[in-house]
Amino acid sequence: MRLRDWIAALTCCVALHAAGAQEPFASEEALGQWVTYYYTRPQPARVAEAIASASRMGLFREGRAAPPFFGFLAGVLGKEPAIADAVVHRLVQLPEADQPVVILGVWYSGHRDTGRLLAGLKKAMPAQKKPIETLLQGEAPRLTAVSLEEGPWVLDALWGNFMATGDDAPVIRIIAALPWVDVRGDTAKMMVGGAAQWSLASNAVQHARVLAICRAQLRNQPKEVAAALTKVIAQAEEDLAKRKTEGTTQSPSRPAGAR
């Protein structure tokens, strides 16, 4: 099975609840808040707990929540390679349908021992043996190197990665898709471009860090990208001013992605 097909299957699958499990996070909203602002106050010791809680809450049932979470996990493991073994050991107990979140988190992490970690997962997750063997035949890419043409799931995963790290790279990668909004005759690209535009404006309101990255990139991007980025920044600033006037804030119930 091709990696693209496997990810597509993951986003359509239905995960099982762990019966009678106690929720370490009080609610979906509490979990979403913790993940969304993780980069501002990292707590590596709670990462496995967060992924396990998302599984128990059924967030991976909807499919769209899977890419932000494996992007998040990839970011954490890339930043904190020393915790990888402990995190993976804890998460092998996830329901079979949710296990690809762990596998893809490791695959895209850039961890120096990706091969060893995946080999361990192959033994611990018999149902995932063939997909893991397929991955091991290739070279693990950084998430920021994945083609944006793969679909909006890449943007979702990049946002999850940003929330884990606060790094420029995933945001800059998303910015690159902005000109696709105006592409004609390529619906897939237009969808990705539209998702990039919306998610950048939305997250620039929610994260001062994203707005700062966008502003800094104005002078680094080609004219076509900079023009589209200027509109995103203007929209975010308008929304921020409106919220300040109205005295409103936004509390995410889950990691904000591209859709």
N, C-alpha and C positions, 0 to 999 in steps of 0.2 A: 504493500500500500504506500502510495506517495505521501510525503509529509503534508502537502497541501490537503489531500483527501482526508488524512487522519485528523487534522485540525478541524476541518469542516464537519467530520463525524462527531468530534468532541463537542462542538457548539450546538449539535442537535440532540445529544444524548440526554438521558434522564438519570440523575444521580440518586442514590439511595440515602436515606437518613440513617445515622447510627442510633439504633433504638435506645431510648432512655438516657442518652448522653447529657451530661450537664454542660450548659453553655458557659465557657470561660468569659466570653463577652456578653454583656447583659442584653444586647439587642443588635439587630442589623445596623441600626443607626450608629451605635457605639463603635461597632467594628469598622464601618465605613469612615467614620471620623478618624479613627486611629490609623487606618491604612492611608487615607488621603493626605494626612499631614505627618506621616512617619518620618520623612526626611528632616523635619524640623526638630525632632526629638527621637532619634533611633532607639529602639528597644529590641535588639536581636534575639533576646531570650524568649520573646513572645511571638516570634514570627511563625513558628510551627503551629502554635496555638491559634493564631489568626487564620491560617489556611484551613486547619481542621474545623474551626468554627464556621467558616464560610461554607464548607462542605456540609456540616450538620444543619446549617440554616437553609440548605437547598439552593444556594446562590448559583451553583454551577448547573442547575437544572435548565436555566434559561439560556445557557450557552454563552451569551454575550458577556457574562461576568467572568468567564474563564480566562480570556486573554489579558485583562487587566491584572488578574491575580498571578498568572504565570510570568507576566512581565515584571510584576512586583517582586516575586520570589527570585527571579533572575537577577534583578538589581541588588537585592539584599545579599545573595550568595556571591555576587561579584565584588561587593564592598567588604563583606565579612566572610572570606573563604574558610576561616577556621571553624565556623559553625555548621558547615555543610553536612558533615557526617551525622551530627546530632539531629539536624532538621530532617534530613532524608530518612533517618531511622524512625523518627516519630511519624512521618507522613506515609510510610508504606502501609499503614493501617487504614488509609482512606478507602471508601468504597471503590470497587473496580472502575466504575464509570468516571470517577473523579481523579483517578491516578495520573492521567496524562498531564494534569496541571503541574504535578511534581516533576514529571519527566521533562516537560518543556521548560520548566523553570531552571532545571539543571542544564539542559541543552543550550539555552540562550545566555547562560550566566557568564561565560568566559572564564569559568573556574579552571584552574590548572589541572585538576584531576577529573575533568568531565567524564572521560572514558571509564575510569575506575568507578565513579559514582553511578554511572548508567549500568555498568556491568553488575554492580550490587543490586540495583533496582530490578534488573532482569531476573535475578534469582528470587528476589522478594515479591515480585509481581508477575507470576506466571502468565497471567492473561495479557500482559504487555510485552511478552518475549519478542514477537515478530516486529512490532513497531520499533522497539529499542534496537534490535539487530539492524533494522533499516537505517536508523540514525547513526549507529556506530560504523556503518560503511562509508560515511561521509565525514567532513570536517565541521565541527561545531562552529557556527557563525555567531558573532555578536548580534544582539537584537537590532542594533542600529544599522546593521549591514543587510537586513532583510529587505527585499524589494517592496516598496509601497504598493506596487501593482498587485501584490498578493491579495489585497482587499482591506477593508476598514478594520479587520481584526488586528492588523499590524499597528495601526494608530492606537487602538485600545491597549495593546501590549506595551507600546512605547510610553503611554501615559502612566501605566502601572509601574514601569521602570523609573520614570521620573519621580513618582511619589516615594519610591524606595530610596532614591539617591539624591534628588535635587540637582542632578547634573544638567548641563547645557545640552549634551549630545542628543538625547531623545527628543527634546523640544525643537532643536535645529533640524532634526530629521523630518519632523512633522511640518515645519515651516516650508520645507522643500516641495511639499505637495500643493501649496496654495494656488499656483497658476493653473492647476488642473480643473479648477472651478469653471474656467472658460473654454475648456477643450470641447470641441464639437465632434459628434460621431463616435465617441468612446464613452459610453455610459458608465462603465466601471471606473474609469479615471475621474469622471465628473463626480461620482459618488464619493470617492476618496478625497478629492479636492474639497468638496462641500463639507465633509466630515472634519477635515483638517481645519477649515475656516471656522466652523462652529465651535469645535473643541478648543482651539487656541483662544478665541474670544471668551468663551466660558471659563476656561481655566486661568486666563489672565485676570479675570475678576476675582476668582477664588484664591489665587496664589500670587502674591506680590513678586515672587521669584520668577514666575512665568512671564509676567509683564515686563520685568527687568531684562530678561533674556530676549524677548521680542524687540524691545527698544534698542538693545545693544546690537542686534542682528541687522537693523536697518542699514547700517553702514557697511556691512559685510556681504550682503546678498546681492545677486544680480538685479538689474533694474526691474525686471518683470516680477520677481519675488518680492522685492522691497515695496513695490506699488501695492501689491495685495496685502502685504504685512502692515502697511500704513493704515489700511482700512480696518484691519483686525484690531490694531491698537486704538484707533479712534472709537470703535464700537465698545471696546472694553472700558475705555476712559469715560465714555458717555454712561455706560451702565453703572460704573463705580460712583460717578457723581450723582446719579439718580438714587442709588441705594443709600448714599450718604445723606441725601436730602430726606428720604423716606425713613431713614433709620432702620433699614432692613439688613439682615445677614442671611447667608445660606449655609445650612448644615447638611453635608452630604450623607445619605444613608448607605452609600457604597462608593467605591472609587469611581470618579468621573472619567468616562472614556470618550470615545469619538462619536458615540451615538446615544 
